C-alpha cells in the first residue's frame, strides 16, 4: 500500500514536470511567432515610407536609358557643327528604320564634351533673342507624324523633320505634307542601321545620298545639305570631316524630351527631361521623335510648345 502511494506520487511529479515543460515550450513558440510578425510589419512600414520619399533621379533616368537603348529608334547626345552643344547624354540610340523606336543598339557615345557653333541664322534675317527649333527624328510614321503635324498647324509653329529614307518610301504623302505645311526637311540617312552607316565614312555618305535621292524624288527641291547623324555626331570625327567635305551641314541638339531613353516614356517624364535640359539657353534645338512607337511625344508636345511660348521663344525651322 505504501509502495503504491510512492509510485503514484512519482508519476504525479513526472506528469507535472512534463506539463510545465510543455507549457514553457509553447510560450516560447508563441513569443517567437509574435516577434517575427512584429518585425515583418515594421520592415514593411519602413519600406513604404522609403518608397514615398524617393525622388525622381536624373542619374537613374540616364542609367535606364543606357540599359534600354536597344529598345529605341533614336539618336544620341550632342556635339555639332551648326548647333548649340550641351551636356545632355541621351537621344537617338537606335538603328532600325522600319521599326524605329523598337530595335536599337546601345549608343557608341554617351558623353557630350564637344562644343559646336551657334544655331544657324538664315541669311539677311534677324533672329529674335529666344528661338526654339523643334526637331523630330526617325519618321515619317503613320501613327505619330500626323498627330505632330496637326498640333504644329494648330499652334502655328514651324519645325524640322529629320527623315529616314526608307520611312519616306513607305509614307511619301506624309513627307509631302511636312513640306507643304512649311516645315524644314533634313536627311537622317536611308537605313539608320548603325552597322551600315558607321561601317566607314564612305558608306555613311553613300547612305546619306541614297536617302537624298528618295527625298528629292518625292518632294523635289529642298535643302539637301541639312543632315543629322543617327546617334548624334559626337566623337565621329572622320565622319564629320567626310560630310563637311561632301557639302553637308550636320545638326545635333542642346535640349531633349528623353523620348528615346526608354521604350515608352510617360508624358510626365518627357516634360521633366525637357525642363531639365532646357536651362536658360536663348537658342534651343530640341530633340524629339515621330517614330512609330513614340506615341507619347505628340501627347506632350502641346505642353512643350506652351512652356516655350510662355517663356518668350519664337519657333523656326533649321
C-alpha positions as CSV (number, residue, x, y, z in Angstrom):
1,X,0.0,0.0,0.0
2,X,2.8,2.3,1.0
3,X,4.7,1.3,-2.1
4,X,1.6,2.1,-4.3
5,X,1.4,5.6,-2.8
6,X,5.1,6.2,-3.6
7,X,4.6,5.2,-7.2
8,X,1.6,7.4,-7.6
9,X,3.5,10.4,-6.3
10,X,6.4,9.6,-8.6
11,X,4.1,9.6,-11.6
12,X,2.4,12.8,-10.5
13,X,5.7,14.6,-10.2
14,X,6.7,13.4,-13.6
15,X,3.4,14.5,-15.2
16,X,3.7,17.9,-13.6
17,X,7.2,18.3,-15.0
18,X,6.0,17.3,-18.5
19,X,3.1,19.7,-18.3
20,X,5.2,22.6,-17.1
21,X,7.9,21.9,-19.7
22,X,5.3,21.7,-22.5
23,X,3.7,25.0,-21.4
24,X,7.1,26.6,-21.3
25,X,7.9,25.4,-24.8
26,X,4.5,26.6,-26.1
27,X,5.1,30.0,-24.6
28,X,8.4,30.3,-26.3
29,X,6.9,29.4,-29.6
30,X,4.1,31.9,-29.3
31,X,6.6,34.6,-28.3
32,X,8.8,33.8,-31.3
33,X,5.9,34.0,-33.7
34,X,4.8,37.3,-32.2
35,X,8.3,38.8,-32.5
36,X,8.6,37.6,-36.1
37,X,5.3,39.2,-37.2
38,X,6.1,42.4,-35.4
39,X,9.5,42.7,-37.2
40,X,7.9,41.9,-40.6
41,X,5.2,44.6,-40.1
42,X,7.8,47.1,-39.1
43,X,10.0,46.3,-42.1
44,X,7.0,46.6,-44.4
45,X,6.1,50.0,-43.0
46,X,9.7,51.3,-43.3
47,X,9.8,50.1,-47.0
48,X,6.6,52.0,-47.7
49,X,8.0,55.2,-46.2
50,X,11.2,54.9,-48.1
51,X,9.3,54.4,-51.4
52,X,7.2,57.5,-50.7
53,X,10.4,59.6,-50.1
54,X,12.4,58.6,-53.2
55,X,12.6,61.5,-55.6
56,X,12.9,61.2,-59.4
57,X,16.6,60.8,-60.2
58,X,18.1,62.2,-63.4
59,X,21.1,59.9,-62.9
60,X,18.7,56.9,-62.7
61,X,16.9,58.1,-65.8
62,X,20.2,58.2,-67.7
63,X,21.2,54.8,-66.4
64,X,17.8,53.4,-67.6
65,X,18.5,54.9,-71.0
66,X,21.9,53.2,-71.3
67,X,20.4,49.9,-70.3
68,X,17.4,50.2,-72.7
69,X,18.8,51.8,-75.8
70,X,18.3,48.6,-77.6
71,X,14.5,49.3,-77.4
72,X,14.5,52.7,-79.0
73,X,14.9,54.0,-82.5
74,X,16.5,57.4,-81.9
75,X,19.7,59.5,-81.8
76,X,22.1,60.2,-79.1
77,X,23.9,63.1,-77.4
78,X,25.0,66.5,-78.6
79,X,28.0,67.9,-80.4
80,X,27.5,69.5,-83.7
81,X,28.7,71.7,-86.4
82,X,25.8,74.1,-86.8
83,X,24.1,73.9,-83.4
84,X,24.4,74.8,-79.8
85,X,26.1,72.0,-77.8
86,X,25.0,70.9,-74.3
87,X,25.6,68.4,-71.6
88,X,22.8,66.1,-72.5
89,X,23.7,62.4,-72.6
90,X,20.6,60.9,-74.2
91,X,19.0,61.0,-77.5
92,X,18.5,58.8,-80.6
93,X,20.0,55.5,-79.8
94,X,18.8,53.0,-82.3
95,X,19.5,51.6,-85.7
96,X,16.5,50.1,-87.4
97,X,14.4,52.2,-89.8
98,X,11.2,50.2,-90.2
99,X,10.8,49.6,-86.5
100,X,12.0,53.0,-85.5
101,X,11.8,53.2,-81.7
102,X,11.9,49.5,-81.1
103,X,15.1,47.8,-82.2
104,X,18.3,49.9,-81.5
105,X,21.7,49.0,-80.2
106,X,23.5,50.7,-77.3
107,X,24.9,54.1,-78.3
108,X,28.5,54.3,-79.2
109,X,28.9,57.6,-77.5
110,X,27.2,58.9,-74.3
111,X,29.2,61.9,-73.2
112,X,29.0,65.3,-74.7
113,X,32.1,67.4,-74.2
114,X,32.3,68.7,-77.8
115,X,31.3,72.3,-78.3
116,X,29.7,73.4,-81.5
117,X,28.9,76.8,-83.1
118,X,25.6,78.6,-82.6
119,X,22.3,77.5,-84.1
120,X,22.1,78.5,-87.7
121,X,20.9,82.0,-88.7
122,X,19.3,82.4,-92.1
123,X,21.0,85.0,-94.4
124,X,19.7,88.5,-94.1
125,X,17.2,87.6,-91.4
126,X,17.2,88.9,-87.9
127,X,16.7,86.1,-85.4
128,X,14.9,87.0,-82.1
129,X,16.7,86.7,-78.9
130,X,15.0,83.5,-77.9
131,X,14.5,80.9,-80.6
132,X,13.3,77.3,-80.3
133,X,13.9,74.8,-83.1
134,X,11.7,71.8,-82.7
135,X,13.2,68.7,-84.4
136,X,11.6,65.3,-85.0
137,X,13.7,62.3,-86.0
138,X,13.1,58.8,-87.4
139,X,9.8,59.4,-89.3
140,X,7.6,59.8,-91.1
141,X,5.3,57.3,-89.4
142,X,1.6,56.8,-90.0
143,X,0.6,56.7,-86.3
144,X,2.7,59.6,-84.9
145,X,3.7,62.1,-87.6
146,X,0.1,63.1,-88.5
147,X,-0.6,63.9,-84.8
148,X,2.6,66.0,-84.6
149,X,1.7,67.9,-87.8
150,X,-1.8,68.6,-86.6
151,X,-0.5,70.1,-83.4
152,X,2.1,72.2,-85.2
153,X,-0.6,73.5,-87.6
154,X,-3.0,74.3,-84.7
155,X,-0.2,76.1,-82.8
156,X,1.1,77.9,-85.9
157,X,4.6,76.6,-85.2
158,X,7.4,75.7,-87.6
159,X,9.6,72.6,-87.0
160,X,12.2,70.4,-88.7
161,X,11.8,66.8,-89.6
162,X,14.9,64.7,-89.9
163,X,13.5,61.9,-92.0
164,X,14.8,58.4,-92.8
165,X,14.8,57.5,-96.5
166,X,13.2,54.1,-96.1
167,X,10.4,55.5,-94.0
168,X,9.8,58.2,-96.7
169,X,9.4,55.4,-99.3
170,X,6.7,53.8,-97.0
171,X,4.9,57.1,-96.3
172,X,5.6,59.6,-99.1
173,X,2.4,61.5,-98.6
174,X,3.4,62.4,-95.1
175,X,6.7,63.8,-96.3
176,X,4.9,65.8,-98.9
177,X,2.6,67.2,-96.1
178,X,5.6,68.1,-94.0
179,X,7.0,70.3,-96.8
180,X,3.6,71.7,-97.9
181,X,2.9,72.9,-94.3
182,X,6.2,74.9,-94.3
183,X,8.4,72.7,-92.2
184,X,12.1,72.1,-92.9
185,X,13.2,68.6,-94.1
186,X,16.5,67.1,-93.0
187,X,18.2,63.9,-94.0
188,X,18.7,61.2,-91.3
189,X,20.2,58.6,-93.6
190,X,18.4,56.0,-95.6
191,X,18.7,53.0,-93.3
192,X,19.5,54.3,-89.8
193,X,21.3,51.0,-89.4
194,X,24.5,51.5,-87.3
195,X,26.3,48.5,-88.8
196,X,25.7,50.0,-92.3
197,X,26.2,53.8,-91.8
198,X,29.1,53.5,-89.4
199,X,31.0,50.8,-91.2
200,X,33.0,53.5,-92.9
201,X,32.7,57.2,-93.7
202,X,32.3,56.2,-97.4
203,X,29.3,54.0,-96.6
204,X,27.9,56.8,-94.4
205,X,28.0,59.3,-97.3
206,X,26.5,56.6,-99.6
207,X,23.6,56.0,-97.3
208,X,23.0,59.8,-97.0
209,X,23.0,60.2,-100.8
210,X,20.6,57.3,-101.2
211,X,18.2,58.9,-98.7
212,X,18.7,62.3,-100.5
213,X,17.6,60.7,-103.8
214,X,14.5,59.3,-102.2
215,X,13.5,62.6,-100.6
216,X,14.2,64.6,-103.7
217,X,12.1,62.2,-105.9
218,X,9.1,62.7,-103.5
219,X,9.2,66.4,-102.7
220,X,11.5,67.9,-105.3
221,X,13.6,71.0,-104.3
222,X,14.6,71.2,-100.7
223,X,17.7,71.9,-98.6
224,X,19.8,68.8,-99.4
225,X,22.7,69.9,-97.2
226,X,20.9,69.5,-93.9
227,X,21.6,66.2,-92.1
228,X,21.6,64.7,-88.7
229,X,23.8,61.7,-87.6
230,X,22.0,58.7,-86.3
231,X,23.1,58.7,-82.6
232,X,24.5,62.3,-83.0
233,X,27.8,63.4,-84.3
234,X,29.8,63.3,-81.1
235,X,33.1,61.6,-81.4
236,X,32.6,60.6,-85.0
237,X,35.5,62.8,-86.2
238,X,36.3,61.1,-89.5
239,X,32.6,61.0,-90.4
240,X,32.2,64.7,-89.6
241,X,35.1,65.5,-91.8
242,X,33.7,63.4,-94.6
243,X,30.2,65.0,-94.6
244,X,31.7,68.5,-94.4
245,X,33.9,67.8,-97.4
246,X,30.8,66.5,-99.2
247,X,29.0,69.8,-98.6
248,X,26.6,68.7,-95.8
249,X,25.9,70.6,-92.6
250,X,25.1,68.4,-89.6
251,X,22.9,69.5,-86.7
252,X,22.6,67.9,-83.2
253,X,20.7,69.3,-80.2
254,X,21.1,71.0,-76.9
255,X,17.7,70.1,-75.4
256,X,15.6,66.9,-75.4
257,X,12.5,65.3,-74.0
258,X,14.1,61.9,-73.5
259,X,11.6,60.1,-75.6
260,X,14.4,57.8,-76.8
261,X,15.7,57.0,-73.3
262,X,13.1,54.3,-72.7
263,X,10.8,52.3,-74.9
264,X,7.7,54.3,-74.0
265,X,8.2,57.3,-71.7
266,X,5.2,58.8,-69.9
267,X,4.2,62.4,-70.6
268,X,5.3,63.5,-67.1
269,X,8.8,62.0,-67.8
270,X,9.1,63.8,-71.1
271,X,8.2,67.1,-69.6
272,X,10.6,66.5,-66.7
273,X,13.5,65.8,-69.1
274,X,12.6,68.8,-71.3
275,X,12.7,71.2,-68.3
276,X,15.9,69.6,-67.0
277,X,17.8,70.1,-70.3
278,X,16.2,73.4,-71.4
279,X,18.1,75.5,-68.8
280,X,18.4,79.2,-69.5
281,X,19.5,78.9,-73.1
282,X,18.4,81.5,-75.6
283,X,18.6,79.2,-78.6
284,X,17.2,75.7,-78.2
285,X,17.4,72.8,-80.7
286,X,15.0,70.3,-79.1
287,X,15.3,66.6,-79.9
288,X,12.1,64.6,-80.2
289,X,10.9,61.7,-82.3
290,X,8.0,60.8,-84.6
291,X,9.0,57.2,-85.0
292,X,6.1,54.6,-84.9
293,X,6.5,53.8,-81.2
294,X,6.9,57.3,-79.8
295,X,3.2,57.7,-79.2
296,X,3.5,59.9,-76.0
297,X,5.6,62.5,-77.9
298,X,2.5,64.2,-79.5
299,X,0.8,64.0,-76.2
300,X,3.5,66.1,-74.5
301,X,4.0,68.4,-77.5
302,X,1.2,71.0,-76.8
303,X,2.6,71.5,-73.2
304,X,6.1,71.8,-74.5
305,X,5.0,74.5,-77.0
306,X,3.1,76.3,-74.3
307,X,6.1,76.4,-72.0
308,X,8.2,77.8,-74.7
309,X,5.7,80.4,-75.7
310,X,5.2,81.5,-72.1
311,X,9.0,82.0,-71.8
312,X,9.0,84.2,-74.9
313,X,10.5,81.8,-77.5
314,X,9.7,82.1,-81.2
315,X,9.8,79.0,-83.4
316,X,11.8,78.4,-86.6
317,X,12.8,75.6,-88.9
318,X,16.5,74.9,-89.4
